[in-house]
Structures are given as structure tokens and as C-alpha cells.
Amino acid sequence: PKQIHLSSKTGIPLDVLPKKGLTAKQVERMQMINSSDLPKVSTQPRPQNESREDKKARKQAIREERK
């Protein structure tokens, strides 16, 4: 039988837990996300000298995008 080696630091058996990094499910999700899936309006920078009407229109566009 194979001997079980314990970690001196944690006491957990070594080579039992998965290695650090992305899981298969996380890798699959990362591949599904494209730049086309990201919101367009909300990623645009806000101009410094934005008028009230422009601000209202920008916020309304973000709300519509989120719906």
C-alpha cells in the first residue's frame, strides 16, 4: 500500500487536494466570456464636463443595457 505523507505545517495529507489554479468549470466560464459579452455603455469613461442632460442619457443607457 502507498504511504500517506502528512504536511508538517497543516497536518493535511499531501497530494490529496487539487493544485492551486482554475478549476475545469472556471476555465469553461472564462472561454465562454468574450469581449462582445461585456457591457458597452458602462465601460465608456465619463467626460469631465458632462451636462445634466448627457448624464441623464448616459445613466438611462446603462439601465437599459442592464435589463
FENGI-V643282 format. One record per backbone hydrogen bond with DSSP energy under -1.0 kcal/mol. NH is the residue of the N-H (numbers start at 0). CO is the residue of the C=O. Records with the same first field share a line. If there is no record, write none. Layout:
NH: CO ; CO
//
This chain:
6: 11
10: 6
13: 4
26: 22
27: 23
28: 24
29: 25
30: 26
31: 27
32: 28
43: 40
54: 50
55: 51
56: 52
57: 53
58: 54
59: 55
60: 56
61: 57
62: 58
63: 59
64: 60
65: 61
66: 62
//
